[in-house]
Structure formats: structure tokens, C-alpha cells
Amino acid sequence: MSQSAATQHVREVERRLGVTLLDRSRRPLELTPAGRIYNDFCRDLLRREEQFTQALEGVKGEVEGTVRVASIYSTGLSEMSRLRDEFARRYPSATLHVEYMRPDKIYEAVRNDAADLGLVSYPEAGRDIAVLPWREEEMHVAAPPSHPLAARPEVEPAELDGCDFIGFDEDLPIRRELDRFLRTSGIAVQMVMQFDNIQTVKEAVALGSGISILPARTMQAEIAQGRIVALKLNAPELVRPVGIVHRKRKKFNRAGQSFLDLLIGKR
């Protein structure tokens, strides 16, 4: 919905109710006392609709409906095709809708009920966000086949000192965790590039621009193609946690609960 359409809709509701819902003298906008009452009413109505839909599906006995999933690119691109196929095989009357987003956008989508479930790395619980731990992914060194370290099955952290390194944008949790690891290990790498997703980092590594540290399971396709070599890093404490996030007190429809059960079974 465009901003102008939303504004017109709110004004029409205010005209119909005979009250002002938004205090437009403040920036950002705030709800008036009447607006807070109306907001609580609408949220309660949506929760009751969820409960009604869930109860109705229980009577019908078949898993139907749509589950909306927001996923980070790396997990979605490497896992979602397989999960989608299995979900469709188990529940042919249900629909899985997946969108790929940055982590901050996933939390926003879950909070606003634009997504039923979110898949994020380094998940963080909040006042209105619940976290289900999903798995911990081992981190390996990603190197192009021509790199001097590529012939090694395993490397020590100190061997990365001085290497050209392809990292992540500074606002991402994986960047902060890798910076902490390098700093505590006394390693100084040469940051030559940085990106906001694993797929682009892998491409830069494959082109010979430098090395990186990535979750091992996200490199399987490139390893099979001979474009990247994954070297075991002697740092077992370095893992990437991936979790499932959802709105607290969320009432899932049968499709959503069935997909959640499938995810948990595939840890």
C-alpha cells in the first residue's frame, strides 16, 4: 500500500469513528489515547482470527494454508530448495512462500507479521521476538585453488596473518564475530573487499581476490565445482549459530506449525 493510500485509509477510519488516531504534531507519529485503544482492538482481532483459522484447520483435518518464511540469503539459497520440495511432498495442499532478506529486515518482517518464521544467523531474542536454536555451523577457511594455503587440509589461525581477506559489512553480526576472533587470536589480515552476503564473498574468493572464513556447508556447491577450496580451521570454538525466530505468542496455522516441525527435524 502506498503512503498516500494509507493516509487516506487512516483518515477515513478517523472520520467514521469520530476520533483522531494519530498525533500528527509529533515526529515520528504517535498514537493518541483513542489510537492506542483502536490498535489494541485490531491486534486482538488478528490474534482471534489466527485462533479461528487454526481451530478450523483442526476440524478439517488436512494441512492447508500458507506459511511465510523470511530467510538470510546463505541459508535460504543452500537449504530452501530441498526443504520446499520435501514440504510440498508431505503437504501438497499447503503453500510455502519464501523471501530472502538482510537480518534486520527479517526481524522487522516477523515483528510486523509479514513473515511467520525467520531464519537468521546469530539470532537475538527480544521483547517481542522468540528464538529457537536450529544448528551451529562449523567455519572453514575459503580459498581459491591457486592460493598457497589451498593444498593444506587444515590451517592454524596464525597462518592467516597478513593474508588478503574478503570480509562482511561492518554492521553484520558475522563480521563482528570474525573481527573478535581475529583480534583475540592476534591476527591482522588485509581487508581488500567486504560485502553484505555470503554468496558475493564466495564469488570474490573464487575469482582469486583473497581468502575468507565462511560456514562450511554454504560452500558445498563451489567445492564440488572446483572453484573454492575449504580448509579446516583449527579453531573449534568458531561456529556460526543459526536460529529460527518468530513473534512471541504467535499462533501458527497448520501449515506454519508443520513447516516449523520440518525445520526442527532437519537440524
C-alpha positions as CSV (number, residue, x, y, z in Angstrom):
1,M,0.0,0.0,0.0
2,S,1.4,3.4,-0.9
3,Q,1.8,6.1,1.7
4,S,-0.9,8.3,0.2
5,A,-3.4,5.3,0.2
6,A,-2.5,4.5,3.8
7,T,-3.0,8.1,4.8
8,Q,-6.4,8.2,3.1
9,H,-7.4,5.0,4.8
10,V,-6.5,6.2,8.3
11,R,-8.4,9.5,7.7
12,E,-11.4,7.5,6.6
13,V,-11.3,5.4,9.8
14,E,-10.9,8.5,11.9
15,R,-13.9,10.1,10.1
16,R,-16.0,7.0,10.6
17,L,-15.1,6.6,14.3
18,G,-15.2,10.4,15.1
19,V,-11.8,10.4,16.8
20,T,-8.2,11.2,16.0
21,L,-6.0,8.1,15.9
22,L,-2.6,9.7,15.2
23,D,-0.9,12.7,16.8
24,R,0.5,14.4,13.6
25,S,2.2,17.2,15.5
26,R,5.0,14.7,16.6
27,R,7.8,13.1,14.6
28,P,7.7,10.2,14.4
29,L,3.9,10.0,14.6
30,E,2.5,8.8,17.8
31,L,-0.8,7.1,18.7
32,T,-3.4,9.2,20.5
33,P,-5.2,7.6,23.5
34,A,-8.0,6.7,21.1
35,G,-5.4,5.3,18.7
36,R,-4.0,3.0,21.3
37,I,-7.4,1.6,22.1
38,Y,-8.0,1.0,18.4
39,N,-4.6,-0.5,17.9
40,D,-5.1,-2.9,20.8
41,F,-8.5,-3.8,19.4
42,C,-7.1,-4.6,15.9
43,R,-4.2,-6.7,17.4
44,D,-6.7,-8.7,19.4
45,L,-8.9,-9.2,16.4
46,L,-5.9,-10.5,14.4
47,R,-5.0,-12.9,17.2
48,R,-8.6,-14.2,17.3
49,E,-8.6,-14.7,13.6
50,E,-5.4,-16.8,13.9
51,Q,-7.0,-18.9,16.6
52,F,-10.2,-19.3,14.5
53,T,-8.2,-20.4,11.4
54,Q,-6.1,-22.8,13.5
55,A,-9.3,-24.4,15.0
56,L,-11.0,-24.6,11.7
57,E,-8.0,-26.4,10.1
58,G,-8.1,-28.8,13.0
59,V,-11.7,-29.7,12.2
60,K,-10.9,-30.1,8.5
61,G,-8.0,-32.4,9.3
62,E,-5.8,-31.5,6.4
63,V,-2.7,-29.3,6.4
64,E,-3.7,-26.3,4.3
65,G,-2.8,-22.6,4.2
66,T,0.3,-20.6,3.5
67,V,3.5,-20.3,5.6
68,R,5.6,-17.2,5.1
69,V,9.3,-17.6,5.7
70,A,11.9,-14.8,5.7
71,S,15.5,-16.1,5.4
72,I,19.0,-14.8,5.2
73,Y,20.5,-15.5,1.7
74,S,23.1,-18.1,2.6
75,T,20.7,-20.4,4.5
76,G,17.8,-19.8,2.0
77,L,19.8,-20.4,-1.1
78,S,21.6,-23.5,0.2
79,E,18.7,-25.1,2.1
80,M,15.4,-23.9,0.9
81,S,15.1,-25.7,-2.4
82,R,15.4,-29.1,-0.6
83,L,13.0,-28.0,2.2
84,R,10.5,-26.7,-0.3
85,D,10.4,-30.0,-2.2
86,E,10.0,-32.1,1.0
87,F,7.3,-29.7,2.4
88,A,5.4,-30.0,-0.9
89,R,5.7,-33.7,-0.9
90,R,4.4,-34.0,2.6
91,Y,1.7,-31.4,2.5
92,P,0.5,-30.9,-1.1
93,S,-2.4,-28.6,-0.1
94,A,-0.1,-26.2,1.7
95,T,1.9,-23.3,0.3
96,L,5.4,-22.2,1.2
97,H,6.3,-18.6,0.5
98,V,10.0,-17.6,1.0
99,E,11.6,-14.2,0.8
100,Y,15.4,-13.6,1.1
101,M,16.3,-10.6,3.2
102,R,19.0,-9.0,5.3
103,P,18.8,-9.9,9.0
104,D,17.4,-6.6,10.2
105,K,14.6,-6.8,7.6
106,I,13.8,-10.4,8.8
107,Y,13.3,-9.2,12.4
108,E,11.1,-6.3,11.1
109,A,9.0,-8.7,9.0
110,V,8.5,-11.1,11.9
111,R,7.5,-8.2,14.3
112,N,5.1,-6.8,11.7
113,D,3.6,-10.2,11.0
114,A,4.7,-10.0,7.3
115,A,6.5,-13.4,8.0
116,D,5.5,-16.3,10.2
117,L,9.1,-17.5,10.6
118,G,12.6,-16.1,10.1
119,L,15.9,-17.9,9.6
120,V,18.8,-15.8,10.8
121,S,22.4,-16.3,11.9
122,Y,23.5,-15.1,15.4
123,P,19.8,-14.9,16.4
124,E,18.8,-12.5,19.2
125,A,15.7,-12.8,21.3
126,G,13.8,-9.6,22.2
127,R,10.8,-8.3,24.0
128,D,8.5,-9.5,21.2
129,I,10.8,-12.0,19.4
130,A,11.3,-15.6,20.4
131,V,14.3,-17.7,19.3
132,L,14.5,-21.4,18.6
133,P,18.2,-22.6,18.2
134,W,18.5,-24.5,15.0
135,R,22.1,-25.5,14.5
136,E,25.7,-24.4,14.8
137,E,27.7,-24.4,11.5
138,E,31.5,-25.1,11.5
139,M,33.5,-22.3,10.0
140,H,36.3,-23.1,7.4
141,V,38.8,-21.0,5.5
142,A,37.6,-20.4,1.9
143,A,40.5,-20.1,-0.6
144,P,40.8,-20.1,-4.3
145,P,42.5,-23.3,-5.7
146,S,45.6,-21.3,-6.7
147,H,46.2,-19.9,-3.1
148,P,49.4,-21.1,-1.3
149,L,47.3,-22.5,1.6
150,A,44.9,-24.4,-0.8
151,A,47.0,-27.6,-0.6
152,R,46.7,-27.8,3.2
153,P,43.9,-29.9,4.7
154,E,44.0,-27.8,7.9
155,V,45.4,-24.5,8.8
156,E,46.3,-22.8,12.1
157,P,44.7,-19.3,12.8
158,A,48.2,-17.7,12.9
159,E,48.8,-18.7,9.2
160,L,46.1,-16.2,8.1
161,D,48.1,-13.3,9.4
162,G,48.8,-10.8,6.6
163,C,46.6,-12.6,4.1
164,D,44.3,-10.6,1.7
165,F,40.9,-11.1,3.2
166,I,37.4,-10.7,1.9
167,G,35.0,-9.8,4.8
168,F,31.5,-8.7,5.5
169,D,30.0,-5.3,6.0
170,E,30.7,-3.9,9.5
171,D,27.0,-3.8,10.6
172,L,26.6,-7.6,10.2
173,P,26.9,-10.0,13.2
174,I,29.1,-12.4,11.3
175,R,31.6,-9.5,10.7
176,R,31.7,-8.6,14.4
177,E,32.2,-12.2,15.4
178,L,35.1,-12.7,12.9
179,D,36.7,-9.4,13.9
180,R,36.6,-10.6,17.6
181,F,38.1,-14.0,16.6
182,L,40.9,-12.4,14.6
183,R,41.6,-9.8,17.3
184,T,41.8,-12.3,20.2
185,S,44.0,-14.6,18.0
186,G,46.4,-11.8,17.3
187,I,45.8,-11.9,13.6
188,A,46.0,-8.9,11.3
189,V,44.5,-9.6,7.8
190,Q,44.5,-7.2,4.9
191,M,40.8,-6.4,4.3
192,V,40.6,-6.0,0.5
193,M,36.8,-6.3,0.0
194,Q,33.7,-6.5,2.0
195,F,30.1,-7.5,1.1
196,D,26.8,-7.9,2.8
197,N,26.2,-11.6,1.9
198,I,28.0,-14.9,1.7
199,Q,27.2,-15.5,-2.0
200,T,29.1,-12.5,-3.1
201,V,32.0,-13.3,-0.8
202,K,32.3,-16.7,-2.3
203,E,32.4,-15.3,-5.8
204,A,35.2,-12.9,-4.8
205,V,37.1,-15.8,-3.3
206,A,36.6,-18.0,-6.4
207,L,38.0,-15.1,-8.6
208,G,41.2,-15.1,-6.6
209,S,40.7,-11.8,-4.7
210,G,41.6,-13.3,-1.4
211,I,40.5,-15.7,1.3
212,S,37.7,-15.6,3.8
213,I,36.2,-17.6,6.7
214,L,32.7,-19.0,5.9
215,P,30.3,-21.6,7.2
216,A,31.5,-24.9,5.6
217,R,28.0,-26.0,4.5
218,T,27.5,-22.9,2.4
219,M,30.4,-23.7,0.2
220,Q,29.4,-27.2,-0.9
221,A,28.4,-26.3,-4.5
222,E,31.6,-24.2,-5.2
223,I,33.8,-27.0,-3.7
224,A,32.1,-29.6,-6.0
225,Q,32.7,-27.3,-9.0
226,G,36.4,-26.9,-8.1
227,R,36.0,-23.1,-7.7
228,I,36.8,-22.9,-4.0
229,V,38.8,-25.0,-1.5
230,A,37.6,-25.2,2.1
231,L,40.3,-25.6,4.7
232,K,39.6,-26.8,8.2
233,L,40.5,-24.1,10.6
234,N,41.9,-25.3,13.9
235,A,39.5,-23.1,15.9
236,P,36.7,-25.4,17.1
237,E,35.1,-22.5,19.1
238,L,34.4,-20.6,15.9
239,V,30.9,-21.5,14.7
240,R,28.0,-19.7,13.1
241,P,24.8,-20.2,15.1
242,V,21.6,-20.2,13.0
243,G,18.2,-19.9,14.6
244,I,14.5,-19.7,13.9
245,V,12.8,-16.5,15.1
246,H,9.1,-15.8,15.4
247,R,6.8,-13.4,17.2
248,K,6.2,-14.3,20.8
249,R,2.7,-15.8,21.4
250,K,2.4,-16.4,17.7
251,K,-0.4,-18.8,16.8
252,F,0.7,-20.8,13.8
253,N,-1.7,-22.2,11.3
254,R,-1.3,-25.9,10.5
255,A,1.0,-25.1,7.5
256,G,3.2,-22.9,9.7
257,Q,3.4,-25.5,12.5
258,S,4.1,-28.3,10.0
259,F,6.9,-26.4,8.4
260,L,8.4,-25.5,11.8
261,D,8.3,-29.2,12.8
262,L,10.1,-30.0,9.5
263,L,12.8,-27.4,10.2
264,I,13.4,-28.7,13.7
265,G,13.6,-32.3,12.4
266,K,16.3,-31.2,9.9
267,R,18.7,-29.6,12.4
